[in-house]
Amino acid sequence: MKYVVPRGDANFEPKDPLWEEKVRESFERQGAMHLLGATISDVWPGGCEIRLPFRQDLTQQHGFFHAGITATAMDSAAGYAGFSLMPHNTSVLSVEFKLNLLAPADGELLVAVGEVIKPGKNLIVTRGDAWVFKGAKRTHCAMMQQTLMTMHGKAEKT
């Protein structure tokens, strides 16, 4: 089954010609994403999609994906959306985010999509959305607004 989620129509130009490689290599260094079993399923200038298959150890007391797990996937998806537009020799940090839980994250697959709303030199505003899939049913379970900080001259540790 193909799991499809909506996307915005923004068209951004990356500042780093190696933006995709930079994003994917950074994701591979994230221990938290590996621990959760998350993968980047797509990345584009100003956007990122992360997928997380259901596991019982990622749930809360009702058997749904835990809100903290959902927030973590959305934080990374939106963070990498912003990172894709940052220049070479920079890194990204989340400054803040506000999360709304719209429905229980009850499904076999969680898909988090992050997209840049407003890029800036030092701060980038992003939006994150999360959907769960249960059979053919898609449920929009969470949304967030996030602010990212560009760490100029501070590339990630390798």
SULNOR-V560700 format. One record per pair of residues at least 4 apart in sequence whose ideal C-beta (glycine too) atoms are under 6 Angstrom apart, sorted by the first residue. I is the first residue (numbers start at 0). J is the second residue. D is the distance in Angstrom with one decimal. If there is no record, write none. Layout:
I:J:D, I:J:D
This chain:
2:108:6.0, 2:132:5.0, 4:110:5.2, 4:112:5.6, 4:130:5.1, 7:114:5.0, 9:45:5.5, 11:44:4.6, 11:45:3.7, 11:84:5.6, 13:18:3.9, 13:44:4.7, 13:83:5.9, 13:84:5.7, 14:86:4.2, 15:21:6.0, 15:86:5.7, 15:87:4.6, 17:21:5.5, 18:83:5.0, 19:42:5.9, 20:24:6.0, 22:42:5.3, 22:79:5.1, 22:82:5.7, 22:83:5.3, 25:155:5.8, 26:39:5.3, 32:37:4.4, 35:51:5.9, 37:49:5.2, 37:51:4.6, 37:72:6.0, 38:50:5.6, 39:49:5.8, 40:48:4.9, 40:50:4.6, 41:48:4.3, 42:47:4.9, 44:83:5.6, 45:80:5.8, 45:84:5.7, 45:115:3.9, 46:80:4.9, 46:114:4.7, 47:76:4.8, 47:79:4.0, 47:80:4.6, 47:113:5.0, 48:112:5.0, 49:72:5.3, 49:75:5.8, 49:76:4.5, 49:111:4.7, 50:110:5.4, 51:72:5.4, 51:109:4.4, 52:108:5.8, 53:107:4.7, 57:64:5.8, 57:68:4.9, 58:62:5.2, 58:65:6.0, 59:63:5.9, 59:65:4.4, 63:103:4.5, 63:104:4.9, 63:105:4.8, 64:68:5.3, 64:69:5.4, 64:104:3.7, 64:109:5.2, 66:100:5.8, 69:104:5.3, 69:129:5.2, 69:141:5.2, 70:98:5.3, 72:111:3.9, 73:111:4.6, 73:127:3.7, 73:129:5.4, 73:143:5.1, 74:78:5.9, 74:93:5.8, 76:111:4.1, 76:112:5.8, 76:113:3.5, 76:127:5.8, 77:113:3.1, 77:125:4.0, 77:127:4.0, 77:145:4.7, 78:91:5.5, 78:93:5.8, 80:113:3.8, 80:114:5.4, 80:115:5.2, 80:125:5.4, 81:91:5.8, 81:115:5.7, 81:123:4.1, 81:125:5.3, 81:147:4.2, 82:91:4.3, 84:118:5.1, 85:89:4.5, 85:149:5.3, 88:154:5.2, 89:149:5.3, 89:150:5.8, 89:151:5.5, 90:150:4.4, 90:153:5.3, 90:154:5.9, 90:155:4.7, 91:147:5.4, 92:148:4.9, 93:147:5.9, 94:146:4.4, 94:148:4.9, 95:146:5.1, 96:143:5.1, 96:145:3.9, 97:144:5.2, 98:143:4.5, 99:142:5.2, 100:141:5.2, 101:139:5.7, 101:140:5.7, 101:141:5.9, 102:138:5.2, 102:140:4.8, 104:131:4.9, 104:140:4.4, 106:131:3.0, 106:132:5.0, 106:133:4.1, 108:132:4.6, 109:131:5.4, 110:130:5.0, 111:129:4.8, 112:128:5.2, 113:125:5.5, 113:127:4.8, 114:126:5.4, 115:125:5.4, 116:124:4.7, 116:126:5.3, 117:124:4.3, 118:123:5.2, 119:123:5.8, 121:149:5.5, 122:146:5.8, 123:147:4.4, 124:146:5.8, 125:145:4.6, 126:144:6.0, 127:143:4.1, 128:142:5.1, 129:140:5.3, 129:141:4.2, 130:137:5.4, 130:139:5.5, 131:138:5.2, 131:140:5.2, 132:137:5.5
